[in-house]
């Protein structure tokens, strides 16, 4: 069960490095398709998505810090669980906040909160498994 908990933790790390890359790097002028998609998905008026670039890049940097913090917690023997629990809790809260403040994505006609699916659920699963392993329940 320790392997499963570590696997889900590494999955969450990977998700947040991927989010970081998607938020930091595609803002260059040579990626107009990305900007058009962002305008459409987030409801920006034409040409306005580029103005959100500094804010989104900043959020991407924070996602990198979250992933690095989780890695730190995974590589630390002393206080490792507390460090991981803190960063996973941050992810869970951020995913819920995102679901409340960002537009939901329509998938096959059903609107779903992407941040809950991509951030909150994996982080909650990782936290639950990590806690169970720590408490030796598994």
Wavefront OBJ file of the C-alpha trace (Angstrom):
o trace
v 0.000 0.000 0.000
v 2.988 2.275 0.544
v 3.727 1.959 -3.181
v 0.195 3.024 -4.103
v 0.385 6.059 -1.801
v 3.754 7.062 -3.273
v 2.434 6.541 -6.804
v -0.532 8.843 -6.208
v 1.732 11.425 -4.557
v 4.041 11.378 -7.601
v 0.979 11.672 -9.848
v -0.049 14.846 -7.990
v 3.518 16.195 -8.342
v 3.372 15.477 -12.081
v -0.033 17.132 -12.450
v 1.247 20.313 -10.818
v 4.437 20.467 -12.868
v 2.241 20.016 -15.961
v -0.098 22.795 -14.817
v 2.969 24.955 -14.194
v 4.255 24.347 -17.717
v 0.841 25.068 -19.247
v 0.469 28.298 -17.305
v 3.989 29.667 -17.736
v 5.199 28.771 -21.214
v 2.469 29.035 -23.901
v 2.003 32.791 -23.566
v 4.569 33.704 -26.207
v 3.333 35.542 -29.306
v 3.977 32.428 -31.400
v 1.141 30.547 -29.670
v -1.999 32.336 -30.920
v -4.020 29.090 -30.911
v -3.470 28.798 -27.158
v -4.606 32.366 -26.602
v -7.725 31.781 -28.716
v -8.551 28.658 -26.692
v -7.999 30.542 -23.438
v -10.217 33.396 -24.605
v -12.952 30.936 -25.472
v -12.666 28.788 -22.317
v -12.432 31.648 -19.824
v -14.760 34.087 -21.560
v -12.219 36.764 -22.453
v -13.121 39.213 -25.188
v -11.020 38.879 -28.322
v -7.481 40.091 -27.682
v -7.903 40.340 -23.910
v -6.374 36.981 -22.877
v -2.873 38.324 -23.398
v -3.508 40.838 -20.590
v -4.023 37.964 -18.137
v -0.588 36.571 -18.999
v 1.290 37.932 -15.950
v -1.369 36.662 -13.549
v -1.551 33.196 -15.102
v 2.245 32.916 -15.255
v 2.388 33.828 -11.572
v -0.158 31.101 -10.791
v 1.982 28.687 -12.787
v 4.986 29.525 -10.650
v 2.933 28.779 -7.535
v 1.956 25.390 -8.978
v 5.669 24.680 -9.399
v 6.233 25.593 -5.745
v 3.415 23.242 -4.732
v 4.992 20.373 -6.699
v 8.437 21.144 -5.257
v 6.986 21.259 -1.740
v 5.389 17.851 -2.192
v 8.692 16.470 -3.442
v 10.419 17.970 -0.402
v 7.869 16.257 1.847
v 8.412 12.950 0.051
v 12.192 13.156 0.428
v 12.163 14.240 4.077
v 12.109 11.638 6.838
v 11.487 14.026 9.720
v 8.135 15.812 9.418
v 7.577 14.432 5.901
v 3.923 13.617 6.488
v 3.172 17.080 7.902
v 4.867 18.759 4.936
v 2.950 16.597 2.444
v -0.333 17.140 4.295
v 0.189 20.916 4.198
v 0.833 21.032 0.447
v -1.939 18.535 -0.350
v -4.317 20.630 1.774
v -3.311 23.711 -0.236
v -4.102 21.842 -3.462
v -7.475 20.661 -2.166
v -8.467 24.193 -1.130
v -7.186 25.692 -4.412
v -9.177 23.140 -6.421
v -12.371 23.940 -4.532
v -11.741 27.680 -4.918
v -11.114 27.165 -8.645
v -14.389 25.279 -8.985
v -16.170 28.230 -7.379
v -14.463 30.941 -9.425
v -13.573 29.467 -12.840
v -15.958 28.444 -15.622
v -16.864 24.769 -15.663
v -15.936 22.775 -18.764
v -18.608 21.051 -20.816
v -17.721 17.396 -21.418
v -20.220 15.511 -23.577
v -22.893 18.032 -22.666
v -22.263 17.839 -18.917
v -20.646 20.783 -17.131
v -17.895 19.660 -14.770
v -15.516 21.542 -12.480
v -12.142 20.698 -14.006
v -10.193 21.886 -10.955
v -12.050 19.398 -8.761
v -11.230 16.561 -11.161
v -7.648 17.562 -11.912
v -6.530 18.909 -8.528
v -8.847 18.254 -5.593
v -9.664 14.574 -6.137
v -6.081 13.390 -6.785
v -4.790 15.442 -3.826
v -7.542 14.177 -1.514
v -6.821 10.586 -2.558
v -3.081 11.118 -1.996
v -3.724 12.653 1.435
v -6.073 9.825 2.460
v -3.642 7.110 1.332
v -0.694 8.892 2.932
v -2.589 9.229 6.207
v -3.624 5.567 6.130
v -0.035 4.475 5.523
v 1.214 6.790 8.278
v -1.345 5.471 10.715
v -0.499 1.931 9.567
v -4.161 1.285 8.782
v -3.100 -0.276 5.465
l 1 2 3 4 5 6 7 8 9 10 11 12 13 14 15 16 17 18 19 20 21 22 23 24 25 26 27 28 29 30 31 32 33 34 35 36 37 38 39 40 41 42 43 44 45 46 47 48 49 50 51 52 53 54 55 56 57 58 59 60 61 62 63 64 65 66 67 68 69 70 71 72 73 74 75 76 77 78 79 80 81 82 83 84 85 86 87 88 89 90 91 92 93 94 95 96 97 98 99 100 101 102 103 104 105 106 107 108 109 110 111 112 113 114 115 116 117 118 119 120 121 122 123 124 125 126 127 128 129 130 131 132 133 134 135 136 137 138
